[in-house]
């Protein structure tokens, strides 16, 4: 039986500026022998990737990363990981390789002349950040595994709750800039509000919830996000990338079918920077934690995080934190056995808002 995890630190780096937020997360755990393991979940932009490297070298005191997980290929999550792979000793890269699924999805496209190899090349060109990660890993001989539902690593330290390979392959033809498909695949155009629209507000109370389950925006790339559950001793932490309610529901169904509760989490990373388009009351009733973290950049408000989402989380017993105060240091969560870092101060939790965006 592998040594049990006893203590941990989780660092959410601040990524981007204005409305363009991203995710970059470093995590280290110690087992009961004092052995440290380090993980990186997404890397934000190139600039954030460089900060991640320095953080791991100076704060964690190591150049070894046991696993890097790229949740999905968007640039605000994946591009910074090139810095991590180039500059640290990475033992494993976990990422989806969509070009390897070209043969399985080719029949979804309209063009009969589209070959397997042609589709592979198209996917590699359109998903440049992901393909760049693969090229670096191949050059440095870093093993790559695809994180699909049910996979477990490091003696059960973490497991993948979603996506399944079947669900992942159903989403690939709907990625941006893919060839035309034979029939509509559920995209809902024209429902994303522009930044120039005037923000309308509506009153909310603790017993009146205006967040709904209707999802106005669909992103196939976001829904392929790897959903990870870390079992850190007595604490469970759920990382969700940019997954929306559909993907989260499938992950919750998988967890329930395997006897895994998601209502007793310690920390929930709220998906897609707290967007109201990614979660609703039903899924938030199934995924609960006393601490909810939302990764947002300075100046992301009022788009991110949604006050509706913050209120919904508070109703369900969470204290909600963000790292959008312009701090140079990351937002750090630690287990009870880890002392506070010198110079770090407590972040205030968000209040309940009496007015929320429509």
N, C-alpha and C positions, 0 to 999 in steps of 0.2 A: 504493500500500500504506500503511495507516495506521501511525502511530508505534507501536513495540512497548513493552509494559509492562515497566518495569525494577524498580520498587519498590512496596511496598504496606504498609498497616497494616489489621488487622481487629480491631474492638472488639466483644466480646460483653458487653452490658450485663446487670447483675443485675436480674431481673424478679420481682416478687411476694415472698411470704413463706410459710413453712410448706410444705404440699404443693402449693400452687398456683404453679407456675413458669410462665414464658413465654419467648418469644424476642424479642430486640431487638438487631439487629446493624448496625453502621456499618462501612463499608469505604471506604478511599480508595486510589487507585493513581496512580502517576506514570508517564508514558511517557518515552521517551528524549530528549524535548525539555524535560522538566521540568513539563509540563502536568498538573495534578491533576484527577482525576475522583472524585466521591463517590457512593456508593450506600448505600441503607438497605434491609435485608431484615428485614421485620417490625418492629413498634414496641412490643410488650409492652402494658402498661396505659397509661392516660392519664398517670399519674405518670412512667412510664418514657419516654413520648413527649416529655415536657417535658425530661427529662434528655438525651435524644438531641439535641434541638434545641440545648441549651446546649453539648453536647459538640462538635457540628459547628461551631457559631459560634466557640467559644473554642479548641478543640484543633486542628480542621481549618482554622480561620481563614477560613471562607467561609459564605455563606448559600445557596449553590447546591448542589442535589442533582441529579445527572444522571439518576438513576432511583430510584424507590421500588418495591420488590417486596413485595406482600402475598401470602404463600405460601398462606394459607387463611383462612377468615372467623372463626375462633375469637377471642374477645375478648382472650385473653392474648397474641395475636400481632397483631391488627388494630387494636384500639381506640387504641393510642398513635400510630398513623400519622396520625390526624386532626390531632394536634399538629404533626407534621412538615409535612403538606400546608398547614396554616393559616399556619405561621410561617416557612417557608423557601421558597426559589424552586425548586420542583420542576419539572423539565423533562419527566418522563414517569412515569406511574403504570402499573405492571404488576400486574394483578389479574384474576381470573376474574369474570365478570358472569353469575351463574347464571340470572338472570331472562331473559337473552337466549337461553337454551336451552329456554325453556318449551315452545315449539311442538314441539321435537324429543323431549321426554320426556313430553308430556301423555298419550300412549297407555299409559304405564306405570301410571297411576292407575285406581282402581276406579270412581270416580264418572264416569258418562257426561255429567253436567251440568257438569263442571269445564271451564271455557273457558280458552283460551290466556291471555287477559288476567287472569282470576281466578287462575290459577297464578302468573303474573308478580307480582301483588300479594301473594300468599301468600309467595312466596320473598323479596320485598323486606322484608316485615314480619318474617319469621323471621330473616333475615340482616341485621340492622340495622346492624352495624358495617361490613360491606362496602358496603351501600347508602349509608351516611353518607360513606364515602370517595368514592364516585362523585359524590354531590351536591357535595362540596367541589371535586372535580376539575372538574366541569362549570362550577361558578360561577367558578373561577379559570382556566378554559380550559386545563387540564392534559390533554394527550392520554392516553388510556387504551388499552392493548393487553392482550390475553389471552395469558398465557404458556403455550403448549402445546408439546408435544414437537417438537423440531427447530428451534424459533425461535432465532436468533442475533442479538445486538445489539452495538453499539459495536465494529464491525470484528472480531467474533469474540472479543471480550474475555470474554463469557459466553454460554452457550447453555443451553437448557432440555432436560433429559433426560426429563422427565415432569411431569404426565400427558399422554397423548394426548387429543385431544378426544373420541374414542370412549370411552375409559376414564372420562374425567371425566363424560360424560353418563350413563354406566351407573351412576355413584355418586350422582348428584343425587337420584333418587327415594328414596334411603335416608337422606337428611339427616334430622336430628332435626326432629320436628314437621311433617313433610311429610304430605300427605293419604295415606290408606290405599292401598297398591298392590294390584294385581290378584292377585299371588301373592307368596309369601315371597321376599325378595331376599338371603338369606344372613346376616341378622343373627343373632347368637348371644347371646340374652339370659341374664342370670343368672350370667355367668361372671366379672364384675368383682368382685374382692374388696373388701370394705369396709374402711375405715380402722380399725375396731374389732377386726378379726380379729388374733389373736396371730400374730406373725411367727415362723415356724419356720425353723430354719437347718439346713444340711447341709454336710458337709465337701467341699471341693474341693481338688484338687492340680493342678499345671501340666499334667499328662498326663491329668487326669480333668475332663471338661467336662459340666456339668449343664444348661447352656443348650440349649434344643431349638428346632426349627423350628416346633413347634405354636403357633399364634397364638390365644390364648384370647379376645382382645378385638378387636372390629372397630368402627372409626369411619369412616363414609363421608367426613365432613368432613376428618379427618386424612389420608385417602388421596388427597384431591384436592390435597394440598400440592405446590406447585411445587418441583421438584428441579432445582437450578441448579449448573452447573459453570463456575467461573471459571478462565480460563487466564491466570495472572499471571506472564509471563515463563517461567522454568523450573519454576514451581510451579503445581500444580493444586489447587483447593479446592472441595470438594463441600458444598453446603448442602441439607439434606434436610427442613426443617420438621418436621412430625409424621408423616411417611409411615411406613407399616409395611412388613413384608417383601414383601407382594404388590406394592405400588407401587414399592418399591426394586428388586425383581426385574425388573419391566417396564422401569424406567429402565436397569438394567444390561444388559438384552437389547438395548435401543435403542442404548446406547453400543457394545456389542460388534458389533452389526450395522453400525455406522458407523466401525469401526476405532478407537474411543476406549477406552483402557485406564483402568480405575478401581482398579487395584492399585498404581498409582504416584502416588497423591495425596500432597500435602504435608500437608494438613489435612482432616480429616473432621469435619463437624458431626454428631454422633450424634443421631438423631431422637428426638423426644418425651422429652427430658430423661433419656435413658438408660434408658427403660422396657424391661423384658425381654419385653414383649408386642409390641414393634415390630421386633426383629431376632432372627435365629437364626444358627447356625453357617454355614449354606449361603450366605446373603447376605453375611455378614462375610468369607467366603473370597473373595468377588468384589469387595469394596470395602475397600481397605486404605490406611492412611496412617500415617506415623511419629508424627503428632500427632492425637489425637482430643479434640475439645472437647464437653463436655456442659453445656448451659445449665440450671442449677438454682438455685432460690432458697435463701436461708439457712433451715435447718430442714426441707428437703425430704426428708432421709433419715428413715427407711430406705426409703421408697417410691421416691424418685429420688435418685441414680441407682442402678440395680440393680448389686449387686456381681457377679452373674453376667455382666452385660454388660461391666463393667470388666475382669474376668478374661479374658473372651473376646477383648477388644481387645488386652490385654497379650500373650496367647498368639500373636497375629498380628502382633506387633512394634510395637504402638503404645504411646506414653506418653499417659496419659489425664489430662486436666485438667478442673476444674470451676471455676465462679466463685461458689461457695456459701459463701465464707468471710466474708460480710457486708461485703465491701470496697465503699467508695463509688466506687472507680475500676473501670472495666471490665477484663475480661481481654483483654489486647492481644497479638496475634501480629503480627510484622513480618518483612519480608524482611531479608536480611543487610546490605543497603545503607542501612537506616534506623536511626539511633541510638536507644538506649533513651530513654524519656521521663524527665525528672527526677521523682523521688519514687516511681517505679514499682519494685516489687520482684518477684522471680521467684516464681511459684506452684509449689508442690510437686506433682509427679505423684502420682496415687493408687498405693498399693502393690498387690501381688497379695494377694487375701484368701483365707485358708484355710477360712473359713466363708462361705457365701452363703445367701440366702433360698431357700426351697423354691420 
